[in-house]
Structure formats: C-alpha cells, structure tokens
C-alpha cells in the first residue's frame, strides 16, 4: 500500500512539474544502477524542488534525508513519513538533537541493506548561489557505516547536479545530470578512514563542479555572474557555460524574448483565486530558495481544484461538453505559457 501511495504521489508531482517547468533536461540516467544500494548525492540550490526533480526523473524509489525543521508539525510529519522522508538533525537544531541522528543512520543502513536508494544533499543546506559548496562528511558516515554493518554490501554513490535557468522564477528550465558511479567499497579503508572520507568527498565535489554551472566563490563571482546574465546565456547548457567561465570569454547573445502577455492576462483572470492565494503567501516567504517550493505546492493543489470547480459550474449552465472544452482550454493556455514564455537571466539575490 505504501508503494502504491508513493508512486501515485510521484505521478501527481511529475504532472505538476510538467505544467510548472518549461523544460527538464536529463542526462546520465544510464549511470544509475537498476538495482542495489545507491546513494544519490545532490547539490542543493532550490529547497524542496530539488528532491522532487530527482525523484521524478529516475525510476528508483527514493528515501530522502531532509532537515528536521520540516517535521515540526505532527500531521506533516506523518505525511512526510509515508513518502519516505526522514529528518536529519544539524547543530543549529540543538546539540541534544544530534543524538537522534544515530537512529536515522541505522534506518539508512537498513535501507541500503535492502538494496534501495537514498537521496542526500551533502552541501548540508540549500543556497541559490551558482557555486558548488564544500561537501560535508555526513553522507560518508552513512555509506561507510552501512558497509561496517553489512561487510558484503556493495554501495554506489551517484553525484547528481541540478542547474536552473532562473531559480525562483516561473517558468524556468532545469538541467539534471546523473554522474559517474562511485563504488564506495573501492575507497573504504578501515585503517585510514580520514583518507577514505576525503577521497569520497573530493570525488563527489569534482563531479558536481563539472555537472552544474560552477562559479568559484571568490572576489570575481559577482562580476562573472553579471557578465553571464548580460550575455543572456542558457545556464542549462552547463558545459558551454562552464567553458565560458574557465576561459573568461563570454560572448553576448542577441536577446530574443517571447512575451506571452495576453495569454498570461487570460490565465490570471481565469485563475484569480489561486493567483490571489499565492500573492498573499508569497509575502511571507522569507528565503528565496523556498519561493519555488511554496509556489509549486500551492499551484499543484489550487489550480486543479479551482479549474475543476469552474468547469463544473460551466457545465451546469452550458452542458458537460462545454465544461470539458473550458477545462481543456484552461489547461492548454497554462501549458502554452509555461513552455513558450522566456524569462531573461537576472542576478540572484543573496
């Protein structure tokens, strides 16, 4: 029953992302083992949208490690648990809370023993900045601990790089790259755990830096991002953009924007209540990394509900055929705007 619920929810989320994201470009799926213990090590620029994208672009059932603050509400805690989400505690949650991680780590060992998949964000937190941050050693404790617990277990780490064209903007495009498999057993040395830990962290970070747009976080960062934005580069063309960054040769491109303002106006008028709900809630979102998360979460619930009610009302007055036609046109307008509107590159607030 839990598996059925998970995949049903996955279909709902994948459908919502299809209407919400302009283009999802996926590479490297052949690198994912079809069975066996896997840990996906993912960079983390865009809060809860990141795990949703990874979970809906590969066939492995995921178990997620997310920050413990998401589990404060008892009802939400139960819901998240049914979707394979587990809390991970950090020092900011309180020193006493860190002891709870031992229970979570043991659950992770068991998941890997069963040949299932884990997803973790080894940078330790989300940040919209276009740079790969230092990799924490928490995930190495999980994979090495699983091998200690089950010596015959083979564990594979797959780095996953996510790059957005315009994070926090709607609509946006995204690149998702699944990296080369790293067999943890080949690195693990019980007599030199620090060296094994460093080696695994380094390999993951090196792959991520090639799979996402990575601008070194130094004094030139802001100049580089400004040049890229002024050139209106396509950030989802990761290799090309990284080549520009490393070579310092950024060639401006002719800016061709397709503004579908009439369609946008129709969508807003036709979706005035969901639009109003989002505008009210948006004022309370104080972290830019959570803008997409809340917008998507609200839209995936309110838009189908509101369109369904409106279609029912139309059918009462004009018949069910007209009601279905109205529903189809409403969805078509939304899809056209999502797939064809272009948002120019812009600097990301920090």
C-alpha positions in Angstrom: 0.0 0.0 0.0 2.8 2.4 0.9 4.5 1.7 -2.5 1.2 2.4 -4.3 0.8 5.7 -2.4 4.4 6.7 -3.2 4.1 6.1 -6.9 0.7 7.7 -7.1 2.1 10.8 -5.4 5.0 10.7 -7.7 2.7 10.8 -10.8 0.9 13.8 -9.3 4.2 15.6 -8.7 5.6 14.7 -12.1 2.4 16.0 -13.8 2.6 19.2 -11.8 6.2 19.8 -12.7 5.3 19.3 -16.4 3.0 22.2 -16.2 5.3 24.2 -14.0 8.7 23.9 -15.6 9.5 25.0 -19.1 12.0 22.2 -19.9 13.6 19.5 -17.8 16.8 18.3 -19.5 18.1 15.0 -18.1 21.4 13.4 -18.8 23.3 10.4 -17.5 20.3 8.1 -16.5 22.3 5.1 -17.8 24.7 5.6 -14.9 22.0 4.7 -12.4 22.2 1.0 -11.3 18.8 -0.7 -11.9 19.1 -2.5 -8.5 21.3 -2.5 -5.5 22.2 0.1 -2.8 22.5 3.6 -4.2 23.0 7.0 -2.6 22.3 10.0 -4.7 24.5 12.9 -3.6 22.7 16.0 -5.0 23.7 19.7 -5.0 21.0 21.9 -3.4 20.1 25.3 -4.9 16.3 25.3 -4.7 14.9 23.8 -1.5 12.2 21.1 -1.9 12.0 21.4 -5.7 15.4 19.7 -5.9 14.4 16.3 -4.4 11.1 16.3 -6.4 13.1 16.7 -9.6 15.5 13.8 -8.8 12.7 11.6 -7.6 10.6 12.1 -10.8 13.5 11.7 -13.3 14.7 8.2 -12.4 12.8 5.0 -11.7 14.4 4.2 -8.3 12.1 4.6 -5.3 13.8 7.2 -3.1 14.3 7.6 0.6 15.0 11.2 1.5 17.0 12.9 4.2 15.7 16.4 4.8 16.3 19.0 7.5 14.5 18.2 10.8 12.6 21.6 10.9 10.3 20.2 8.2 8.9 17.7 10.7 7.8 20.0 13.5 4.1 19.8 12.7 2.8 16.3 13.7 0.4 16.0 10.8 3.1 16.9 8.3 5.5 14.6 10.0 3.1 11.6 9.4 2.6 12.6 5.8 6.3 13.0 5.1 7.0 9.6 6.6 4.6 8.0 4.2 6.6 9.4 1.4 9.9 8.0 2.7 11.2 11.3 4.1 13.4 11.1 7.2 14.7 14.0 9.4 18.4 14.8 9.7 19.5 17.0 12.6 22.1 19.6 12.4 24.0 21.6 15.1 21.6 24.5 14.6 18.7 22.2 15.7 20.5 21.9 19.1 23.3 19.8 20.4 20.9 17.4 22.2 19.0 16.8 18.9 22.1 15.5 17.2 21.9 12.2 19.1 18.7 11.4 17.2 20.8 11.0 14.0 22.1 7.7 15.2 18.6 6.3 14.9 18.2 7.8 11.4 21.6 6.5 10.3 20.6 3.0 11.4 17.5 3.3 9.3 19.7 4.3 6.4 21.9 1.3 6.9 18.8 -0.9 6.7 17.5 0.8 3.6 20.8 0.3 1.8 21.0 -3.3 3.0 17.7 -3.9 1.2 19.2 -2.7 -2.0 17.2 0.5 -2.0 18.1 4.2 -2.8 18.8 7.1 -0.6 18.9 10.8 -1.5 21.0 13.3 0.4 22.3 16.8 -0.1 25.9 16.7 1.0 26.4 20.5 0.9 24.4 20.5 4.1 21.9 23.3 3.3 20.3 24.9 0.3 21.8 28.0 -1.4 20.7 29.6 -4.7 24.2 30.8 -5.5 25.7 29.3 -8.6 28.7 27.6 -6.9 29.4 24.1 -5.6 29.9 24.5 -1.9 32.2 22.3 0.4 30.9 18.8 0.9 30.1 17.7 4.4 31.2 14.3 5.7 27.8 13.3 7.0 26.9 11.2 3.9 30.2 9.3 4.2 29.3 8.2 7.7 26.1 6.7 6.2 27.8 4.7 3.4 30.8 3.7 5.4 28.6 2.8 8.3 26.4 0.6 6.1 29.5 -1.3 4.9 30.7 -1.7 8.5 27.3 -3.1 9.5 27.0 -5.3 6.4 30.5 -6.2 5.1 29.2 -7.9 2.0 27.1 -5.0 0.9 28.0 -3.1 -2.2 27.2 0.6 -2.1 27.3 3.0 -5.0 27.2 6.8 -4.8 25.8 8.7 -7.8 26.5 12.5 -7.8 23.6 14.5 -9.2 23.9 18.0 -10.5 21.0 20.4 -10.8 21.2 23.7 -12.6 18.3 26.1 -13.1 18.0 28.8 -15.7 16.2 31.2 -13.4 15.6 29.7 -9.9 12.6 31.1 -8.1 11.2 32.5 -11.3 8.2 31.0 -13.3 8.6 29.5 -15.7 12.2 28.2 -15.6 14.2 25.4 -17.3 16.4 23.0 -15.5 19.3 20.6 -16.2 19.7 17.4 -14.3 22.9 15.4 -14.7 23.5 12.0 -13.2 27.2 11.5 -12.7 29.6 8.5 -12.9 29.0 5.8 -10.3 31.4 5.7 -7.4 31.7 2.3 -5.8 32.2 3.1 -2.1 33.8 -0.3 -1.3 36.7 0.5 -3.6 37.6 3.6 -1.4 36.8 2.4 2.1 39.9 1.6 4.2 39.2 0.9 7.8 42.8 1.6 8.7 42.7 5.1 7.2 39.1 6.4 7.4 40.0 10.1 7.2 41.7 9.5 3.8 38.8 7.4 2.5 36.4 10.2 3.7 38.4 12.9 2.0 38.7 10.8 -1.2 34.9 10.2 -1.5 34.1 13.9 -0.7 36.6 15.1 -3.3 35.3 12.8 -6.0 31.7 13.9 -5.4 32.6 17.6 -5.4 34.8 17.3 -8.5 31.9 15.6 -10.4 29.4 18.2 -9.2 31.6 21.1 -10.4 31.5 19.6 -13.9 27.8 18.8 -13.9 26.4 22.2 -12.7 27.3 25.8 -13.6 30.1 26.4 -11.1 31.4 29.9 -10.5 34.2 29.9 -7.9 33.1 31.7 -4.8 35.8 34.4 -4.8 36.1 38.2 -5.4 35.3 37.7 -9.1 32.0 35.9 -8.5 29.7 38.9 -8.9 31.5 40.2 -12.0 31.2 36.8 -13.6 27.5 36.3 -12.9 26.8 39.8 -14.2 28.6 39.1 -17.4 26.8 35.8 -17.9 23.4 37.4 -17.2 24.1 40.3 -19.6 25.0 37.8 -22.3 21.7 36.0 -21.5 23.4 32.6 -21.5 21.4 29.4 -21.3 22.6 28.1 -17.9 21.1 24.7 -18.7 23.9 24.3 -21.3 26.2 23.5 -18.4 29.3 22.5 -20.3 29.2 25.6 -22.6 28.7 28.0 -19.7 31.5 26.4 -17.6 33.8 26.7 -20.6 33.0 30.4 -20.8 33.7 30.8 -17.1 37.1 29.0 -17.2 38.2 30.8 -20.4 36.8 34.2 -19.4 35.5 34.6 -22.9 31.8 35.5 -22.6 30.2 36.4 -25.9 26.9 38.4 -25.7 24.0 36.9 -27.4 21.1 38.6 -29.1 18.3 38.6 -26.6 15.1 37.1 -28.0 12.3 37.1 -25.5 8.8 35.8 -26.2 6.4 37.6 -24.0 3.0 36.0 -24.0 1.3 38.8 -22.1 -2.2 38.3 -23.5 -2.1 34.6 -22.5 -0.7 35.5 -19.1 -3.5 38.0 -18.6 -6.1 35.4 -19.5 -4.6 32.8 -17.2 -4.6 35.3 -14.3 -8.2 36.3 -14.9 -9.2 32.6 -15.2 -7.2 31.7 -12.1 -7.9 34.7 -9.9 -8.4 32.8 -6.6 -5.2 30.6 -6.9 -3.3 33.7 -8.1 -4.5 35.7 -5.1 -3.7 32.9 -2.7 -0.2 32.7 -3.9 0.3 36.5 -3.8 -0.7 36.6 -0.2 1.5 33.7 0.8 4.5 34.9 -1.3 4.8 37.9 1.0 5.6 35.6 3.9 8.3 33.5 2.2 11.5 35.0 3.6 14.0 32.7 1.9 14.4 33.0 -1.9 15.2 29.2 -2.1 11.7 28.4 -0.9 9.8 30.6 -3.4 9.6 27.8 -6.0 8.7 25.3 -3.3 5.7 27.2 -2.0 4.6 28.4 -5.4 4.6 24.9 -6.8 3.0 23.3 -3.7 0.2 25.9 -3.8 -0.3 25.7 -7.5 -0.4 21.9 -7.8 -3.3 21.9 -5.3 -5.3 25.1 -6.0 -5.1 25.1 -9.9 -6.7 21.7 -10.5 -9.2 22.2 -7.7 -10.2 25.7 -8.9 -10.4 24.6 -12.6 -12.4 21.6 -11.6 -15.0 23.7 -9.7 -15.1 26.3 -12.5 -15.6 23.5 -15.1 -18.4 22.0 -13.1 -20.1 25.4 -12.8 -19.8 26.0 -16.6 -21.3 22.5 -17.2 -24.3 23.3 -15.0 -25.2 26.3 -17.3 -24.0 25.1 -20.7 -23.7 21.3 -20.5 -20.9 18.9 -19.8 -19.3 19.1 -23.3 -18.8 22.9 -22.9 -17.5 22.3 -19.4 -14.9 19.8 -20.7 -13.9 22.2 -23.5 -13.5 25.0 -21.0 -11.3 22.8 -18.8 -9.2 21.8 -21.8 -8.7 25.4 -23.0 -7.7 26.4 -19.4 -5.0 23.7 -19.2 -3.8 24.4 -22.8 -3.4 28.2 -22.0 -1.3 27.3 -18.9 0.8 24.8 -20.8 1.5 27.2 -23.7 2.6 30.0 -21.3 4.8 27.6 -19.4 6.5 26.1 -22.4 7.0 29.2 -24.5 7.5 32.2 -22.2 11.1 33.2 -21.7 12.4 35.0 -18.6 15.7 36.9 -19.1 18.6 35.9 -16.9 18.9 38.1 -13.8 21.1 38.4 -10.8 20.2 36.2 -7.9 19.6 38.0 -4.6 21.7 36.7 -1.7 
